[in-house]
Structures are given as C-alpha cells and as structure tokens.
C-alpha cells in the first residue's frame, strides 16, 4: 500500500448542500432495501463546478443545512485530550489550543463527550447539572471560546446530551428522595416492588444484578437501566419533558451545532414490554426535533441507539426525528470480515439495512469510548470474536471488547488502513475516535472502559506532551514498548509522510472530492472471490468503485461492473460489450495512488492486489487513454452539486427518473472549456 502525504498548505473545506438525483429505471440493480432516496432541492442554489467542490471556501455555517451528510466527525474525550492548565486533567482550553491539529487532519465536526458537572461514576454520563461545566474542564466562558474557535475554522461542534438518566447526586434526585410528595419525586421512576418491568434486559450485566435499586431515604426502589448511581428520569412527567427542552435551548443558545443523544430507546417504561423503542419515546423525540428545526435550523440530533438497523430506522421517523443514527452492527462485521478474509458478513448486515429518509444519514465508526459491542452478533459469532480479538479475559467487558483499533489489528498498518478505507467509503458519515488517527494503544488493566480513555500522546516528552504541569494525571500514560508515548505520538506522525495520520488525512481529502461518498447510492459489485469487498457509490456523474482485499494474501481477481456502467464512451470511441474493437480500452484510475487499470470489453477489471490493498476507482469519467497515458478530456463537466438558480422549481414534484434526467442534462450540456 502506497502512503501519500498531502501538501503542507492547508486547504479550506466546504460541505455544500447537494441535490439528490435518482437513477433512471433499471440503471441500478439495488436490492429492495436500498431504494434510492428522493431528490432534495435547495431553492435558489447555484451551479458549482464539480472540480472545485472541495475547494469552495463557503462556511459550513451558511445556507447548508445538510452538512452532516458529508462530514467527518472526531470524538473527543476532553479529560484525555490536552491539559493546558497543568491540573492533570484535559480541559476546554487545551482542546481549543489543538483545533488547528484537527483542522489539518480534515475534521469537519468535533463531538464532545460529556462535559457536565458529575461524580464521574460513568465518565460524565452521570450528570449532576445539565447547564454547567465540570470544574476540571473549565467554565462556561471557556466553552464559548471553544465554540467560537471551532466556527472560525469552518468546523462544527456537537455535544453529548443524556436525557435518559442523571446522577444520583443531581439536585432533582436529592430532592426526590426526601418525601413522596416532593415536587421532584415524579421526575424519577419509583416502585414498592422489583416485579415491575421484568421483561426489560439488564444492560450492565457484569456489574448490576437488577434494574431496580432500593433507596433507604426514599423508602422505595428506583429504576435505572445503567449503573445504580444513574437513576432514570420519568418522561411520563410533562414537567420533566419541559426541563429537557430547556437544556437543549441552553446549549444551543451558546452556539453549538447539535447533540449526540445518549440511550434514546429507554426513555419510557411500560409493563409487558422490553421498555425499549416504545411509541411514547418517538412522540417526545418528534417534539425535540421540531424544537430544533423551528429555532435552530441547520443543527442536528444524532441518535445513540445500540440496536439493529431496522430498529434504528424508526428513530429517523419520516425525516422528523433524528437527522443521524449510529449503525452499530456494521462495526463488528468489519473486524469479522477482515479476520475471516471474507466479505459475506459485511454484505449480510448491509442487506439488513433499510432505506432512510433523504435528509437523514447513518453514522459509522471503528472504535469509540465504550467497548466494541458484540450485542448484535449471534452467540456463535460473539464467541468467535472474543477468541480472535480478546484472548485475554481482561480484554472482555459486558458484551464486548475493551481495546483500541491498533491493538485489535495487532498494530498491522495494512489492516488499520484497510479498515479506515471501508469506513470512509461505505454509507454513512465516519467518526474517528481521538488517538486512533495516530495508532494509540490501550491499557486493559484499568477498570471499566478507562483503558481506551487514556491521555492523548502529543510527543515524546514526559507525560507525552499532554500536560505541562507536575500534578498527577487523571490516568496513566500508555508506556509499553509497542504503543508507548515515546514511540507513538502526534509529533512523530506529523514528521513521517507515510504515517497513519497522513494516510487518514489523504483519504479524508480524497473523500471530500467525491460527493457520492456522502450522498450517493450504494451497490455491491460482483467479484470472482468473496475475499474482495467491492461496491459502487454513485451520485450523478460522480461514481466511485471501492475495492478492498480483505485477505492476507496477494491475489488476482476479476471485478465485474454492473450493466448500468456499460455506456458509450465517445471520447475513446469504445463501446462496452462489443467484441473486436481495436480502439484503446477504457481506463479507471485509483484516486488514492493514480494507478491506472484497464476495463475489458465485457466490463470486467482484472486486478492483482497486494495483501489488504484497497482501491478507490473513479468511474465518473470512465474513458480511454491515448498512447501518452493522458485521458482525452477537451471539456470539463459542470457539477451536479447544486442546481442553477430556478432549477429547484423545475425539479419539484419530479419522479426519480425525471429528476435524474434533469441532473444528467446538467452534467452533459453545461460544459466549459478546459482551464
């Protein structure tokens, strides 16, 4: 695998709103559950040149309200990122000082893990005050400075919102315990017996024997789906609902761009149910979404629902609940596919992934702050994953694995790069977990999930450049021979043009140039072996074929383009599917390395791939090349990125076929001389 470093000059990024186009009838042979999304037209949109899509210097804070469909997110644990004040804890000022690093990587949106005051039983997911900042992290003024600095860099910022439960140290719970007639009593769920809601599963099965815990002062049991220190809030109480809307308003007024909403399936409880995914939950979520849309257009809600895709689909509603939702089950299948050297399990889970509304987007990731969850694989698959990726008992926790990406991949750069390529090319907006872009390790000997939440490794100086102070750190640095901070750090990655950081930066840069990765349709492509994972992402004239060798072996294989890619290439005088043509065969180019590959007359591409090699082949300008190797291209197509002024009215109400025909015309008649 060739690793390319980008030029040192920083490119300004733009995430422009894109119209949805749809294939003409029969153009894509997609399965029923991958119906193409409806067209979304932006009134008054302007024509943008396709080649300048990634270079336009329009702020993401402008008219674009669907920025999230193309964005690359970066998950930050503030405590672990940078300590600018010498306290031993990361803080908001430290994060602000490192925003240029995130901008250089190509990050579009920063996602903050909880920053609220908290006893930290669950690293901040036990909230003691919804409208303030934990003292270790700074003050509200520091948060305002961070938000302004993020926006100055043409980036977005979202924060964790935890509506399902709070801390037992929260004033609401302390008041509620005092008496049954206390006004805060009904903010929580109480019972005189543990027999209620018996069909609800215990999520933290390693540490909690029940979803009910007795409170001596209250004289009743209280309900909790997670740690006993995190009592669930009672959303049957209208006043509690109003409190949560008020929390949204508080932070939105400070300028953030949305929320990742934690544990959304569990807001309500009903007898004889699993107490998950109840209709009442969706009613409240629609209210949340309407509040955001009415008052803060362009801001988003991201659902954390650790469930199968057909269940998560319900949280998009009709485009009127969440803008985004995590696709949890695809993540373990990426690890499974690479270890098995077989794409079948990835194809299977994608076949179970339903279509979503056109203003919605999946969110994908390789690792995060929690365990690598194995809740949504079969018991046999779970056992196999534990055998392969968690051979030591300390590596397991709950229903998953508490290890970071690089250790999971045995620090094999080829497999790490391959996993990132799958992340960046499959449907969904990708999230990078802090430190994974430099290959940080973990510490399985720390309690709970703390082993994947260790301090960021900035350089090889004492404490890894995380802090300039001498106070004890909140957590020990990684200091082993393979992943220690003296060996694995940001400074070393930046200096090495072939580093993981530069490889990811390059992939983000190339991804940004191709709108199909954010907005396009998804279609599996047949290959001669299941060791390859091949698929096409298509949006208008932008059509990308991603090829991934999941095998540890060098292999030769054929990839067969679907019939909708057989088209007359006038510039080369070559017709797909016709025998005996003596003109030069069409070529496709890997946008990562500029390698060139022939396409046969029958639409197949013969490849010889190195172990774990991957290609991003551009089909959008599929054509022949002269003897010089240069592609004849006297004219450059204008973009289908946004319709010309007035085009919105012309597309309104069009069928899929009619809309695509208009989009194709934009691509073929709106031409300009080569510059």
MARVEXTI-890534 format. One record per residue (C-alpha): x, y, z. Coordinates in pm, whole numbers, padded with zeros to 5 digits, always signed. Layout:
<nodes>
XYZ ...
</nodes>
This chain:
<nodes>
+00000+00000+00000 +00143+00334-00104 +00104+00603+00160 +00083+00959+00029 +00146+01278+00222 -00058+01584+00135 +00097+01924+00064 +00168+02123+00375 -00058+02413+00278 -00399+02389+00442 -00697+02356+00210 -01014+02534+00310 -01302+02287+00330 -01662+02318+00223 -01952+02086+00285 -02202+02212+00032 -02569+02120+00022 -02629+01877-00262 -02942+01800-00461 -03040+01436-00461 -03071+01279-00801 -03209+00934-00866 -03125+00667-01123 -03328+00615-01432 -03536+00299-01431 -03313-00005-01442 -02994+00197-01403 -02902+00050-01065 -02973-00307-00966 -03010-00224-00598 -03187-00455-00354 -03528-00351-00233 -03391-00222+00096 -03161+00020-00086 -03419+00224-00267 -03269+00549-00389 -03350+00849-00180 -03587+01117-00304 -03448+01431-00462 -03376+01716-00227 -03366+02052-00399 -03220+02362-00244 -03418+02665-00369 -03201+02930-00521 -02899+02702-00538 -02612+02798-00764 -02418+02589-01011 -02088+02482-00868 -01803+02338-01067 -01751+01971-00981 -01375+02001-00973 -01398+02283-00718 -01635+02102-00485 -01378+02055-00211 -01208+02390-00254 -01502+02629-00233 -01444+02847+00072 -01805+02878+00184 -01853+02836+00557 -02041+02533+00681 -02238+02785+00885 -02400+02933+00574 -02710+02814+00391 -02616+02447+00406 -02843+02258+00643 -02730+01908+00537 -02362+01950+00612 -02370+01637+00827 -02417+01405+00527 -02060+01465+00410 -01893+01549+00740 -01607+01361+00906 -01660+01363+01283 -01396+01343+01554 -01487+01214+01901 -01307+01393+02185 -01287+01295+02549 -01197+01640+02687 -01035+01499+03002 -00796+01298+02785 -00710+01544+02510 -00488+01826+02635 -00419+01987+02973 -00326+02350+02917 -00360+02443+03285 -00134+02184+03450 -00406+02017+03656 -00352+01665+03525 -00693+01672+03355 -00763+01775+02998 -00972+02090+02969 -01162+02306+02722 -00870+02548+02691 -00644+02257+02596 -00886+02136+02331 -00913+02489+02191 -00535+02505+02160 -00534+02188+01947 -00808+02280+01696 -00554+02351+01421 -00438+01991+01451 -00794+01866+01398 -00843+02106+01111 -00522+01982+00947 -00646+01623+00978 -00959+01722+00785 -01216+01706+01066 -01549+01873+00990 -01722+01832+01325 -01595+01785+01680 -01809+01566+01908 -01758+01628+02279 -01815+01353+02531 -01996+01476+02845 -01854+01793+02999 -02122+01843+03268 -02058+01851+03645 -02056+01487+03753 -01926+01247+04020 -01776+01061+03721 -01905+00717+03811 -01964+00678+03435 -01718+00933+03296 -01975+01212+03288 -02276+01015+03172 -02395+01053+03531 -02493+01421+03507 -02520+01630+03824 -02607+01958+03649 -02726+01982+03288 -02646+02353+03246 -02289+02391+03361 -01930+02273+03302 -01736+02026+03514 -01480+02222+03717 -01195+02009+03581 -01277+02124+03228 -01317+02496+03285 -01601+02745+03284 -01887+02837+03054 -01670+03120+02920 -01412+02863+02814 -01685+02672+02633 -01798+02986+02448 -01437+03047+02342 -01411+02688+02215 -01732+02716+02011 -01619+03043+01852 -01277+02897+01769 -01434+02589+01608 -01656+02803+01388 -01363+03027+01292 -01203+02719+01140 -01506+02635+00928 -01590+02340+01154 -01889+02233+01362 -01923+02116+01721 -02180+01887+01885 -02207+01773+02246 -02341+01474+02432 -02693+01504+02571 -02801+01245+02830 -03180+01264+02872 -03249+00909+02991 -03083+00936+03332 -02888+01166+03557 -02661+01120+03859 -02795+01032+04199 -02602+01343+04308 -02825+01566+04091 -03036+01812+04289 -03351+01663+04136 -03280+01319+04281 -03165+01451+04617 -03492+01641+04646 -03698+01349+04518 -03567+01120+04795 -03697+01343+05073 -04066+01252+05051 -04330+01109+04823 -04500+01448+04789 -04180+01634+04696 -04230+01818+04361 -03926+01638+04219 -04046+01292+04321 -04219+01241+03988 -03901+01326+03797 -03797+00963+03855 -03949+00615+03832 -04030+00456+04172 -04182+00129+04288 -04255-00058+04609 -04163-00383+04432 -03899-00505+04189 -04162-00703+03997 -04242-00422+03755 -04093-00419+03403 -03942-00765+03443 -03908-00811+03069 -03651-00531+03039 -03297-00662+02999 -03008-00565+03228 -02762-00374+03010 -02465-00363+03250 -02498-00731+03329 -02140-00758+03460 -02199-00519+03750 -02572-00469+03804 -02795-00755+03924 -03119-00563+03869 -03270-00256+03706 -03415-00162+04047 -03220-00030+04347 -03359+00033+04696 -03317+00385+04837 -03340+00389+05213 -03422+00757+05247 -03694+00743+04981 -03835+00418+05112 -03883+00284+04758 -03696+00124+04471 -03590+00348+04183 -03548+00241+03819 -03216+00256+03633 -03111+00099+03304 -02739+00154+03362 -02538+00196+03685 -02733+00218+04009 -02582+00567+04050 -02773+00674+03737 -03148+00687+03816 -03368+00701+03506 -03578+01011+03451 -03957+00985+03419 -04061+01107+03077 -04425+01044+03157 -04396+01368+03356 -04464+01668+03122 -04262+01894+03351 -03956+01671+03306 -04000+01687+02930 -04004+02066+02950 -03683+02055+03155 -03509+01857+02879 -03624+02101+02609 -03485+02378+02828 -03149+02201+02843 -03140+02187+02462 -03214+02558+02443 -02945+02646+02696 -02665+02488+02493 -02799+02580+02151 -02807+02944+02259 -02436+02910+02334 -02379+02827+01967 -02330+02452+01939 -02442+02275+01623 -02629+01980+01770 -02631+01688+02009 -02541+01323+02017 -02833+01198+02224 -02744+00911+02455 -02952+00598+02522 -03261+00711+02331 -03453+00378+02323 -03510+00373+02701 -03697+00696+02780 -04030+00536+02868 -04136+00222+03056 -04443+00007+03002 -04548-00324+03153 -04519-00640+02942 -04266-00478+02708 -03887-00464+02685 -03915-00094+02780 -03731-00010+02458 -03843+00164+02138 -04187+00250+02273 -04428+00474+02075 -04419+00733+02352 -04045+00768+02301 -04095+00862+01937 -04361+01118+02027 -04118+01301+02252 -03833+01276+02001 -04051+01438+01735 -04111+01721+01978 -03734+01760+02028 -03674+01764+01653 -03945+02023+01590 -03796+02244+01860 -03454+02223+01691 -03588+02280+01339 -03807+02572+01440 -03546+02753+01645 -03202+02635+01528 -03217+02531+01161 -02901+02358+01042 -02836+02198+01381 -02859+01822+01421 -02963+01540+01651 -02763+01214+01641 -02924+00905+01791 -02729+00661+02001 -02947+00352+01974 -02738+00038+02001 -02973-00182+01800 -03015-00350+01465 -03058-00118+01166 -03425-00193+01112 -03489-00083+01472 -03271+00227+01444 -03461+00315+01124 -03762+00401+01341 -03562+00682+01502 -03539+00867+01172 -03919+00877+01156 -04034+01040+00835 -03728+01263+00847 -03880+01431+01154 -03693+01264+01442 -03314+01223+01430 -03100+01358+01149 -02842+01085+01207 -02820+00744+01370 -02530+00514+01456 -02503+00196+01254 -02366-00021+01535 -02387-00367+01371 -02166-00288+01072 -01871-00213+01300 -01805-00566+01436 -01865-00705+01086 -01572-00501+00954 -01344-00670+01209 -01506-01005+01138 -01469-00968+00761 -01100-00876+00785 -01020-01160+01025 -01219-01416+00823 -01090-01273+00493 -01447-01283+00364 -01689-01003+00276 -02004-01212+00326 -02079-01094+00680 -02050-00729+00572 -02283-00789+00280 -02531-00963+00506 -02560-00674+00751 -02587-00420+00470 -02868-00628+00320 -03050-00581+00652 -03004-00204+00639 -03323-00027+00529 -03352+00289+00326 -03372+00609+00528 -03530+00949+00452 -03327+01170+00218 -03248+01424+00489 -03105+01156+00718 -02769+00985+00742 -02610+00681+00906 -02304+00729+01126 -02026+00471+01122 -01716+00417+01332 -01439+00169+01402 -01398+00234+01776 -01528+00472+02039 -01514+00543+02413 -01710+00230+02502 -01638-00136+02442 -01650-00283+02092 -02004-00406+02137 -02098-00758+02031 -02464-00729+02129 -02577-00750+01768 -02396-01061+01653 -02503-01420+01710 -02379-01607+02021 -02153-01817+01798 -02012-01505+01632 -01961-01340+01971 -01766-01637+02098 -01554-01637+01783 -01487-01261+01808 -01378-01298+02169 -01145-01582+02070 -00992-01381+01786 -00979-01029+01931 -00995-01075+02311 -00788-01383+02402 -00715-01243+02750 -01010-01231+02993 -00926-00868+03084 -00997-00767+02725 -01366-00853+02761 -01631-00640+02927 -02008-00675+02933 -02099-00795+02583 -01792-00660+02410 -01418-00593+02394 -01236-00303+02560 -00949-00250+02318 -00849+00024+02075 -00825-00008+01699 -00447-00051+01664 -00415-00331+01924 -00719-00504+01775 -00537-00508+01441 -00208-00625+01601 -00068-00285+01502 -00065-00402+01139 -00077-00081+00933 -00214-00264+00631 -00520-00383+00822 -00568-00050+01000 -00558+00136+00669 -00797-00116+00516 -01044-00068+00800 -01034+00309+00754 -01090+00271+00380 -01404+00068+00448 -01514+00331+00699 -01466+00619+00457 -01628+00456+00153 -01929+00269+00293 -02260+00453+00354 -02262+00692+00647 -02065+00980+00794 -01749+00845+00962 -01635+00915+01317 -01270+00899+01422 -01204+00833+01791 -00935+01055+01941 -00590+00900+01919 -00687+00631+01670 -00555+00852+01389 -00203+00807+01528 -00240+00442+01630 -00266+00478+02009 -00280+00168+02226 -00485+00077+02532 -00442-00037+02892 -00664-00334+02968 -00558-00331+03334 -00753-00013+03405 -01107-00054+03531 -01422-00044+03322 -01367+00122+02982 -01092+00353+03113 -00829+00157+02923 -00939+00319+02596 -00964+00667+02753 -00600+00735+02835 -00424+01070+02775 -00361+01180+02417 +00003+01130+02315 +00131+01453+02160 +00508+01400+02173 +00786+01200+02337 +00846+01433+02631 +00744+01335+02984 +00368+01282+03005 +00358+01274+02628 +00306+01648+02594 -00042+01603+02742 +00032+01844+03028 +00298+02096+03116 +00223+02064+03487 +00356+01829+03752 +00024+01725+03907 -00066+01355+03883 -00254+01266+03567 -00615+01150+03581 -00493+00827+03417 -00151+00676+03346 +00001+00731+03003 +00039+00433+02772 +00402+00340+02824 +00460-00007+02681 +00720-00095+02419 +00481-00102+02124 +00234+00179+02193 +00419+00394+02448 +00401+00771+02410 +00772+00798+02327 +00711+00585+02018 +00351+00663+01920 +00264+01033+01927 +00138+01318+01713 +00479+01476+01660 +00626+01155+01520 +00323+01105+01295 +00343+01457+01154 +00711+01417+01071 +00665+01085+00889 +00498+01129+00545 +00398+00760+00548 +00240+00772+00895 -00113+00668+00980 -00207+01032+01037 -00103+01131+00685 -00272+00828+00533 -00602+00915+00703 -00561+01280+00610 -00510+01183+00249 -00818+00958+00249 -01031+01234+00402 -00906+01474+00137 -00990+01235-00147 -01325+01152+00010 -01418+01519+00017 -01361+01543-00359 -01630+01281-00428 -01981+01370-00326 -02103+01016-00384 -01942+00902-00056 -02170+01132+00140 -02485+01139-00069 -02463+00856-00317 -02640+00527-00367 -02477+00201-00262 -02449-00110-00480 -02247-00426-00427 -02036-00530-00725 -01972-00894-00808 -01614-01017-00784 -01459-01354-00857 -01385-01410-00488 -01554-01317-00160 -01213-01213-00033 -01292-00883-00207 -01545-00629-00082 -01642-00425-00387 -01918-00167-00418 -02016+00141-00615 -02113+00472-00461 -02295+00688-00717 -02437+01038-00722 -02495+01199-01061 -02175+01200-01261 -01968+01104-00957 -01941+00724-00948 -01677+00555-00735 -01590+00186-00727 -01428+00085-00396 -01231-00241-00398 -01096-00396-00077 -00878-00705-00048 -00969-00850+00291 -00708-01122+00254 -00359-01150+00397 -00254-01295+00062 -00165-01142-00270 -00443-01238-00509 -00556-01197-00867 -00927-01146-00919 -01189-01009-01154 -01437-00735-01067 -01745-00717-01288 -01908-00379-01342 -02290-00388-01339 -02474-00337-01664 -02566+00023-01582 -02196+00113-01612 -02177-00016-01972 -02202+00302-02169 -02072+00453-02490 -01751+00638-02430 -01742+00884-02714 -01401+01027-02639 -01238+00687-02685 -01473+00553-02949 -01516+00239-02739 -01842+00059-02673 -01871-00169-02372 -01973-00524-02454 -01868-00518-02822 -01602-00762-02932 -01328-00688-03176 -01296-00322-03108 -00938-00224-03176 -00954+00111-03004 -00775+00161-02674 -00962+00003-02385 -01122+00228-02125 -00931+00303-01809 -01019+00365-01449 -00792+00549-01209 -00735+00491-00840 -00774+00838-00687 -00551+00740-00393 -00240+00645-00593 -00319+00747-00955 -00270+00386-01062 -00448+00305-01390 -00647-00013-01465 -00798-00144-01789 -01166-00227-01826 -01237-00515-02064 -01496-00508-02340 -01728-00708-02116 -01700-00461-01832 -01461-00654-01608 -01149-00523-01436 -00864-00770-01386 -00672-00690-01069 -00370-00819-00885 -00388-00690-00530 -00135-00696-00252 -00243-00818+00093 -00509-00584+00239 -00476-00345-00055 -00767-00120-00144 -00857+00099-00442 -01092+00393-00493 -01160+00375-00865 -01321+00673-01033 -01590+00559-01277 -01734+00905-01326 -01508+00989-01618 -01454+00635-01742 -01268+00662-02068 -00979+00558-02291 -00631+00696-02284 -00401+00775-02566 -00057+00627-02602 +00078+00906-02386 -00136+00780-02100 -00327+01106-02081 -00701+01093-02077 -00866+01286-02365 -01085+01544-02194 -01131+01861-02403 -01415+01977-02180 -01488+01951-01815 -01832+01871-01687 -02007+02121-01468 -02117+01997-01133 -02443+01843-01026 -02353+01959-00678 -02629+02221-00672 -02888+02323-00934 -02864+02656-01117 -03093+02934-00997 -03452+02848-01074 -03375+02481-01126 -03540+02389-00794 -03886+02472-00924 -03824+02264-01234 -03741+01956-01030 -04008+01991-00765 -04251+01703-00786 -04048+01512-01045 -04029+01133-01031 -03697+00961-00963 -03645+00906-01335 -03738+01259-01433 -03517+01408-01165 -03217+01204-01277 -03272+01302-01638 -03258+01669-01540 -02944+01604-01336 -02782+01419-01625 -02862+01708-01857 -02690+01941-01615 -02384+01722-01642 -02376+01697-02020 -02492+02032-02156 -02343+02268-01900 -01986+02241-02020 -01697+02482-02016 -01359+02482-02186 -01076+02311-02009 -00889+02553-01788 
</nodes>
